Amino acid sequence: MKSRALLVLLAALAALAATRSALAQPFLCTTIRPGENAAQVAQRITGQATSTRESWFQIVDPATSRFVPKARYDYVRAGWHACVATGLNTTAMPPASSSAAASARYVRAAYDDIIRLSQFSDSNLALWVVLLALIALATHGADDYFKDRQQVLKAMRLFSQKFISEFERPLVVDAVAPRPIQSRLRFAPHASRVDILIAPGAGHRYPNLTDHRSNVEYDVNRVLSVLRDEPFSTGRPYMDGPWVVLPFQLNSAITQAGGK
């Protein structure tokens, strides 16, 4: 199915993105202050000056919306953005330390000017564009699936109602008497199958397969001859406790046209 193929492709791209976890994360950024170098801003927002070496710590030139190569971190400018990837596992972030605690007030101040970046490097932007497009396609495919599923369920309900009504018609004595049979339905739209369960009503013994199998099979064929335009085929009936189970399959030609 189209939606399954898209989901598989999404999973593959997610695995690719995992190898570039820092680039594939949303970033929270703060503006580098006048006189601050890369190590100082890293100390301020992460508690460790050595965070500049980590992949999840990046400096961005807002004029170009591109990452600054780490080799150029000795020449950062005030007004550039120091960014930390969010959504990473705790093991990927710097451990708590006294210096981190001491800089907590600076972290709070930094959050006052946090900016969410909507653009990354060209390669990362391309990856996200592909992922978003595939997500949109997968969502569209899932939407189509659920619409088709509702159509299949509707066809199964209508057929089941007609079948039960026709099956019990010869058994009805009068309009005020209790119904001669009980009925239940079991749907499996993913398998294009519906089970119609019937059992004797109060004061009745029919239908059952213990001493009325041939009668039940005759009535099933009789009903299907009346409903010959319905796109369902039947399997062999069987007992499930007090219930006679009549399995029906929605024809594949129908499911391909407007079902599955």
TORKOL-4160 file (C-alpha; in steps of 0.2 Angstrom, whole numbers, padded with zeros to 4 digits, m for minus):
260
<pt num="1" X="0000" Y="0000" Z="0000"/>
<pt num="2" X="0005" Y="0018" Z="m0004"/>
<pt num="3" X="0005" Y="0023" Z="0014"/>
<pt num="4" X="0015" Y="0009" Z="0020"/>
<pt num="5" X="0029" Y="0012" Z="0007"/>
<pt num="6" X="0029" Y="0030" Z="0013"/>
<pt num="7" X="0031" Y="0025" Z="0031"/>
<pt num="8" X="0045" Y="0014" Z="0027"/>
<pt num="9" X="0054" Y="0028" Z="0018"/>
<pt num="10" X="0051" Y="0039" Z="0032"/>
<pt num="11" X="0059" Y="0027" Z="0044"/>
<pt num="12" X="0074" Y="0025" Z="0033"/>
<pt num="13" X="0076" Y="0044" Z="0032"/>
<pt num="14" X="0073" Y="0045" Z="0051"/>
<pt num="15" X="0088" Y="0033" Z="0053"/>
<pt num="16" X="0098" Y="0044" Z="0042"/>
<pt num="17" X="0093" Y="0059" Z="0052"/>
<pt num="18" X="0099" Y="0050" Z="0068"/>
<pt num="19" X="0117" Y="0049" Z="0062"/>
<pt num="20" X="0116" Y="0068" Z="0061"/>
<pt num="21" X="0107" Y="0071" Z="0077"/>
<pt num="22" X="0113" Y="0088" Z="0081"/>
<pt num="23" X="0108" Y="0095" Z="0064"/>
<pt num="24" X="0091" Y="0086" Z="0065"/>
<pt num="25" X="0086" Y="0094" Z="0081"/>
<pt num="26" X="0077" Y="0110" Z="0084"/>
<pt num="27" X="0089" Y="0124" Z="0091"/>
<pt num="28" X="0087" Y="0136" Z="0105"/>
<pt num="29" X="0098" Y="0151" Z="0102"/>
<pt num="30" X="0104" Y="0166" Z="0112"/>
<pt num="31" X="0113" Y="0182" Z="0105"/>
<pt num="32" X="0132" Y="0183" Z="0108"/>
<pt num="33" X="0136" Y="0198" Z="0118"/>
<pt num="34" X="0149" Y="0211" Z="0115"/>
<pt num="35" X="0166" Y="0205" Z="0121"/>
<pt num="36" X="0161" Y="0187" Z="0122"/>
<pt num="37" X="0170" Y="0173" Z="0113"/>
<pt num="38" X="0164" Y="0156" Z="0109"/>
<pt num="39" X="0170" Y="0148" Z="0125"/>
<pt num="40" X="0162" Y="0161" Z="0136"/>
<pt num="41" X="0145" Y="0160" Z="0128"/>
<pt num="42" X="0146" Y="0141" Z="0129"/>
<pt num="43" X="0150" Y="0143" Z="0148"/>
<pt num="44" X="0136" Y="0155" Z="0150"/>
<pt num="45" X="0122" Y="0144" Z="0142"/>
<pt num="46" X="0129" Y="0126" Z="0145"/>
<pt num="47" X="0140" Y="0128" Z="0160"/>
<pt num="48" X="0155" Y="0121" Z="0151"/>
<pt num="49" X="0167" Y="0131" Z="0140"/>
<pt num="50" X="0172" Y="0115" Z="0131"/>
<pt num="51" X="0154" Y="0113" Z="0124"/>
<pt num="52" X="0160" Y="0122" Z="0109"/>
<pt num="53" X="0168" Y="0106" Z="0103"/>
<pt num="54" X="0151" Y="0097" Z="0104"/>
<pt num="55" X="0140" Y="0094" Z="0088"/>
<pt num="56" X="0125" Y="0100" Z="0097"/>
<pt num="57" X="0133" Y="0117" Z="0100"/>
<pt num="58" X="0133" Y="0128" Z="0085"/>
<pt num="59" X="0136" Y="0146" Z="0081"/>
<pt num="60" X="0125" Y="0154" Z="0067"/>
<pt num="61" X="0128" Y="0169" Z="0057"/>
<pt num="62" X="0110" Y="0177" Z="0057"/>
<pt num="63" X="0114" Y="0187" Z="0041"/>
<pt num="64" X="0116" Y="0170" Z="0031"/>
<pt num="65" X="0106" Y="0158" Z="0043"/>
<pt num="66" X="0121" Y="0146" Z="0041"/>
<pt num="67" X="0132" Y="0138" Z="0054"/>
<pt num="68" X="0149" Y="0145" Z="0057"/>
<pt num="69" X="0163" Y="0132" Z="0055"/>
<pt num="70" X="0170" Y="0127" Z="0072"/>
<pt num="71" X="0188" Y="0132" Z="0065"/>
<pt num="72" X="0182" Y="0150" Z="0065"/>
<pt num="73" X="0176" Y="0150" Z="0083"/>
<pt num="74" X="0191" Y="0161" Z="0088"/>
<pt num="75" X="0183" Y="0175" Z="0078"/>
<pt num="76" X="0165" Y="0175" Z="0083"/>
<pt num="77" X="0156" Y="0192" Z="0082"/>
<pt num="78" X="0143" Y="0200" Z="0094"/>
<pt num="79" X="0126" Y="0198" Z="0087"/>
<pt num="80" X="0129" Y="0181" Z="0081"/>
<pt num="81" X="0118" Y="0167" Z="0088"/>
<pt num="82" X="0125" Y="0153" Z="0100"/>
<pt num="83" X="0113" Y="0138" Z="0098"/>
<pt num="84" X="0110" Y="0122" Z="0108"/>
<pt num="85" X="0100" Y="0108" Z="0100"/>
<pt num="86" X="0085" Y="0103" Z="0110"/>
<pt num="87" X="0076" Y="0086" Z="0111"/>
<pt num="88" X="0093" Y="0077" Z="0113"/>
<pt num="89" X="0095" Y="0063" Z="0126"/>
<pt num="90" X="0101" Y="0068" Z="0143"/>
<pt num="91" X="0117" Y="0058" Z="0140"/>
<pt num="92" X="0121" Y="0070" Z="0125"/>
<pt num="93" X="0120" Y="0086" Z="0136"/>
<pt num="94" X="0134" Y="0092" Z="0148"/>
<pt num="95" X="0133" Y="0084" Z="0165"/>
<pt num="96" X="0128" Y="0095" Z="0180"/>
<pt num="97" X="0142" Y="0104" Z="0188"/>
<pt num="98" X="0145" Y="0118" Z="0200"/>
<pt num="99" X="0150" Y="0129" Z="0186"/>
<pt num="100" X="0133" Y="0126" Z="0178"/>
<pt num="101" X="0124" Y="0130" Z="0194"/>
<pt num="102" X="0134" Y="0146" Z="0196"/>
<pt num="103" X="0129" Y="0151" Z="0178"/>
<pt num="104" X="0111" Y="0147" Z="0181"/>
<pt num="105" X="0107" Y="0166" Z="0182"/>
<pt num="106" X="0115" Y="0169" Z="0165"/>
<pt num="107" X="0105" Y="0155" Z="0157"/>
<pt num="108" X="0089" Y="0163" Z="0164"/>
<pt num="109" X="0095" Y="0179" Z="0156"/>
<pt num="110" X="0099" Y="0171" Z="0140"/>
<pt num="111" X="0082" Y="0163" Z="0138"/>
<pt num="112" X="0075" Y="0181" Z="0138"/>
<pt num="113" X="0082" Y="0183" Z="0120"/>
<pt num="114" X="0080" Y="0165" Z="0114"/>
<pt num="115" X="0076" Y="0164" Z="0096"/>
<pt num="116" X="0070" Y="0148" Z="0087"/>
<pt num="117" X="0079" Y="0147" Z="0070"/>
<pt num="118" X="0069" Y="0141" Z="0055"/>
<pt num="119" X="0083" Y="0139" Z="0044"/>
<pt num="120" X="0099" Y="0128" Z="0045"/>
<pt num="121" X="0113" Y="0124" Z="0033"/>
<pt num="122" X="0108" Y="0120" Z="0015"/>
<pt num="123" X="0110" Y="0101" Z="0017"/>
<pt num="124" X="0100" Y="0101" Z="0033"/>
<pt num="125" X="0087" Y="0112" Z="0026"/>
<pt num="126" X="0086" Y="0100" Z="0011"/>
<pt num="127" X="0084" Y="0085" Z="0023"/>
<pt num="128" X="0070" Y="0093" Z="0032"/>
<pt num="129" X="0061" Y="0098" Z="0016"/>
<pt num="130" X="0061" Y="0080" Z="0011"/>
<pt num="131" X="0055" Y="0074" Z="0028"/>
<pt num="132" X="0041" Y="0087" Z="0029"/>
<pt num="133" X="0035" Y="0082" Z="0011"/>
<pt num="134" X="0035" Y="0064" Z="0015"/>
<pt num="135" X="0026" Y="0067" Z="0031"/>
<pt num="136" X="0013" Y="0076" Z="0021"/>
<pt num="137" X="0011" Y="0062" Z="0009"/>
<pt num="138" X="0010" Y="0049" Z="0022"/>
<pt num="139" X="m0003" Y="0059" Z="0031"/>
<pt num="140" X="m0013" Y="0061" Z="0015"/>
<pt num="141" X="m0011" Y="0042" Z="0012"/>
<pt num="142" X="m0017" Y="0038" Z="0030"/>
<pt num="143" X="m0032" Y="0050" Z="0027"/>
<pt num="144" X="m0036" Y="0040" Z="0011"/>
<pt num="145" X="m0034" Y="0024" Z="0021"/>
<pt num="146" X="m0047" Y="0029" Z="0034"/>
<pt num="147" X="m0059" Y="0036" Z="0022"/>
<pt num="148" X="m0058" Y="0019" Z="0012"/>
<pt num="149" X="m0060" Y="0010" Z="0029"/>
<pt num="150" X="m0076" Y="0019" Z="0033"/>
<pt num="151" X="m0082" Y="0015" Z="0015"/>
<pt num="152" X="m0079" Y="m0004" Z="0018"/>
<pt num="153" X="m0087" Y="m0004" Z="0035"/>
<pt num="154" X="m0102" Y="0005" Z="0028"/>
<pt num="155" X="m0104" Y="m0008" Z="0014"/>
<pt num="156" X="m0102" Y="m0022" Z="0027"/>
<pt num="157" X="m0115" Y="m0015" Z="0039"/>
<pt num="158" X="m0128" Y="m0013" Z="0025"/>
<pt num="159" X="m0125" Y="m0030" Z="0018"/>
<pt num="160" X="m0126" Y="m0038" Z="0036"/>
<pt num="161" X="m0142" Y="m0029" Z="0039"/>
<pt num="162" X="m0150" Y="m0035" Z="0023"/>
<pt num="163" X="m0144" Y="m0053" Z="0026"/>
<pt num="164" X="m0151" Y="m0054" Z="0044"/>
<pt num="165" X="m0167" Y="m0046" Z="0038"/>
<pt num="166" X="m0169" Y="m0059" Z="0024"/>
<pt num="167" X="m0163" Y="m0074" Z="0034"/>
<pt num="168" X="m0176" Y="m0071" Z="0048"/>
<pt num="169" X="m0190" Y="m0066" Z="0037"/>
<pt num="170" X="m0198" Y="m0084" Z="0034"/>
<pt num="171" X="m0196" Y="m0087" Z="0053"/>
<pt num="172" X="m0206" Y="m0072" Z="0059"/>
<pt num="173" X="m0223" Y="m0077" Z="0065"/>
<pt num="174" X="m0231" Y="m0060" Z="0068"/>
<pt num="175" X="m0225" Y="m0042" Z="0070"/>
<pt num="176" X="m0228" Y="m0042" Z="0089"/>
<pt num="177" X="m0219" Y="m0059" Z="0093"/>
<pt num="178" X="m0201" Y="m0058" Z="0099"/>
<pt num="179" X="m0188" Y="m0059" Z="0085"/>
<pt num="180" X="m0184" Y="m0077" Z="0080"/>
<pt num="181" X="m0165" Y="m0075" Z="0080"/>
<pt num="182" X="m0152" Y="m0065" Z="0089"/>
<pt num="183" X="m0138" Y="m0057" Z="0079"/>
<pt num="184" X="m0121" Y="m0049" Z="0081"/>
<pt num="185" X="m0107" Y="m0043" Z="0069"/>
<pt num="186" X="m0088" Y="m0044" Z="0069"/>
<pt num="187" X="m0079" Y="m0033" Z="0057"/>
<pt num="188" X="m0061" Y="m0035" Z="0051"/>
<pt num="189" X="m0060" Y="m0021" Z="0038"/>
<pt num="190" X="m0041" Y="m0023" Z="0035"/>
<pt num="191" X="m0045" Y="m0041" Z="0030"/>
<pt num="192" X="m0061" Y="m0036" Z="0020"/>
<pt num="193" X="m0070" Y="m0048" Z="0031"/>
<pt num="194" X="m0086" Y="m0047" Z="0041"/>
<pt num="195" X="m0093" Y="m0061" Z="0052"/>
<pt num="196" X="m0112" Y="m0062" Z="0055"/>
<pt num="197" X="m0116" Y="m0071" Z="0071"/>
<pt num="198" X="m0134" Y="m0078" Z="0073"/>
<pt num="199" X="m0142" Y="m0088" Z="0087"/>
<pt num="200" X="m0160" Y="m0094" Z="0091"/>
<pt num="201" X="m0171" Y="m0081" Z="0099"/>
<pt num="202" X="m0180" Y="m0084" Z="0115"/>
<pt num="203" X="m0190" Y="m0100" Z="0115"/>
<pt num="204" X="m0182" Y="m0105" Z="0098"/>
<pt num="205" X="m0169" Y="m0119" Z="0094"/>
<pt num="206" X="m0165" Y="m0113" Z="0076"/>
<pt num="207" X="m0152" Y="m0109" Z="0070"/>
<pt num="208" X="m0139" Y="m0120" Z="0076"/>
<pt num="209" X="m0127" Y="m0132" Z="0067"/>
<pt num="210" X="m0129" Y="m0147" Z="0079"/>
<pt num="211" X="m0145" Y="m0153" Z="0072"/>
<pt num="212" X="m0149" Y="m0140" Z="0058"/>
<pt num="213" X="m0133" Y="m0138" Z="0048"/>
<pt num="214" X="m0142" Y="m0142" Z="0031"/>
<pt num="215" X="m0156" Y="m0130" Z="0035"/>
<pt num="216" X="m0144" Y="m0116" Z="0040"/>
<pt num="217" X="m0133" Y="m0119" Z="0024"/>
<pt num="218" X="m0149" Y="m0119" Z="0013"/>
<pt num="219" X="m0155" Y="m0103" Z="0021"/>
<pt num="220" X="m0138" Y="m0095" Z="0018"/>
<pt num="221" X="m0138" Y="m0099" Z="0000"/>
<pt num="222" X="m0156" Y="m0094" Z="m0001"/>
<pt num="223" X="m0152" Y="m0077" Z="0006"/>
<pt num="224" X="m0137" Y="m0075" Z="m0005"/>
<pt num="225" X="m0148" Y="m0078" Z="m0020"/>
<pt num="226" X="m0159" Y="m0064" Z="m0015"/>
<pt num="227" X="m0144" Y="m0053" Z="m0012"/>
<pt num="228" X="m0135" Y="m0059" Z="m0028"/>
<pt num="229" X="m0129" Y="m0041" Z="m0032"/>
<pt num="230" X="m0120" Y="m0039" Z="m0016"/>
<pt num="231" X="m0101" Y="m0041" Z="m0018"/>
<pt num="232" X="m0099" Y="m0054" Z="m0004"/>
<pt num="233" X="m0094" Y="m0072" Z="m0004"/>
<pt num="234" X="m0096" Y="m0084" Z="0011"/>
<pt num="235" X="m0086" Y="m0096" Z="0019"/>
<pt num="236" X="m0091" Y="m0112" Z="0029"/>
<pt num="237" X="m0101" Y="m0108" Z="0044"/>
<pt num="238" X="m0095" Y="m0114" Z="0062"/>
<pt num="239" X="m0101" Y="m0113" Z="0080"/>
<pt num="240" X="m0094" Y="m0101" Z="0093"/>
<pt num="241" X="m0103" Y="m0105" Z="0109"/>
<pt num="242" X="m0121" Y="m0103" Z="0106"/>
<pt num="243" X="m0118" Y="m0093" Z="0090"/>
<pt num="244" X="m0118" Y="m0099" Z="0072"/>
<pt num="245" X="m0104" Y="m0089" Z="0063"/>
<pt num="246" X="m0106" Y="m0085" Z="0045"/>
<pt num="247" X="m0090" Y="m0078" Z="0038"/>
<pt num="248" X="m0091" Y="m0066" Z="0023"/>
<pt num="249" X="m0077" Y="m0059" Z="0012"/>
<pt num="250" X="m0079" Y="m0043" Z="0002"/>
<pt num="251" X="m0074" Y="m0047" Z="m0015"/>
<pt num="252" X="m0056" Y="m0041" Z="m0020"/>
<pt num="253" X="m0062" Y="m0032" Z="m0035"/>
<pt num="254" X="m0073" Y="m0021" Z="m0025"/>
<pt num="255" X="m0059" Y="m0017" Z="m0011"/>
<pt num="256" X="m0047" Y="m0012" Z="m0025"/>
<pt num="257" X="m0059" Y="0000" Z="m0033"/>
<pt num="258" X="m0065" Y="0008" Z="m0017"/>
<pt num="259" X="m0060" Y="m0002" Z="m0001"/>
<pt num="260" X="m0043" Y="m0005" Z="0004"/>
